[in-house]
Each structure stands twice: as C-alpha cells, then as structure tokens.
C-alpha cells in the first residue's frame, strides 16, 4: 500500500481522485448531514 495503490488515501491523493477512502468535500458534507439527520431521528 502506497502511492501506486488505488484504494489507499495516499494513492488517491497522488492520482487526484476521490472515493470511499478519500471523499471530495461535497460528498463529505452530504454524508455528514445525513448522519446528523439519522442521529436526530433515532434520539
């Protein structure tokens, strides 16, 4: 695992891509908001 690995965070950074391991800011906002809403509903 390192720069050449597609699935690691380092590999994502070196390639300039995003995904499950390294989300782009828009995806991150969406998932955080969804988690907040789900937590509020559960409580």
C-alpha positions in Angstrom: 0.0 0.0 0.0 1.4 3.3 -1.0 1.3 5.8 -3.8 0.6 3.3 -6.5 -2.4 1.7 -4.6 -5.7 2.9 -6.0 -7.6 2.1 -2.7 -5.3 3.9 -0.2 -5.6 7.5 0.8 -2.0 8.2 -0.4 -2.8 6.6 -3.8 -5.9 8.7 -4.2 -4.0 11.9 -3.4 -1.3 11.0 -5.9 -3.8 10.2 -8.6 -6.0 13.2 -7.7 -9.2 11.1 -7.4 -11.7 10.6 -4.7 -13.9 7.8 -3.5 -14.7 5.8 -0.4 -11.3 6.3 1.2 -10.9 9.9 0.3 -14.1 11.7 -0.3 -14.4 15.1 -2.0 -15.7 17.9 0.1 -19.2 17.9 -1.5 -19.6 14.2 -0.8 -18.3 14.6 2.8 -20.8 17.4 3.5 -23.7 15.2 2.2 -22.7 12.2 4.3 -22.2 14.2 7.5 -25.6 15.9 7.1 -27.2 12.5 6.5 -25.6 11.1 9.6 -26.8 14.1 11.7 -30.3 13.7 10.5 -30.3 9.9 11.2 -29.0 10.5 14.7 -31.6 13.1 15.4 -34.4 10.7 14.3 -33.0 7.9 16.4 -32.9 10.1 19.6 
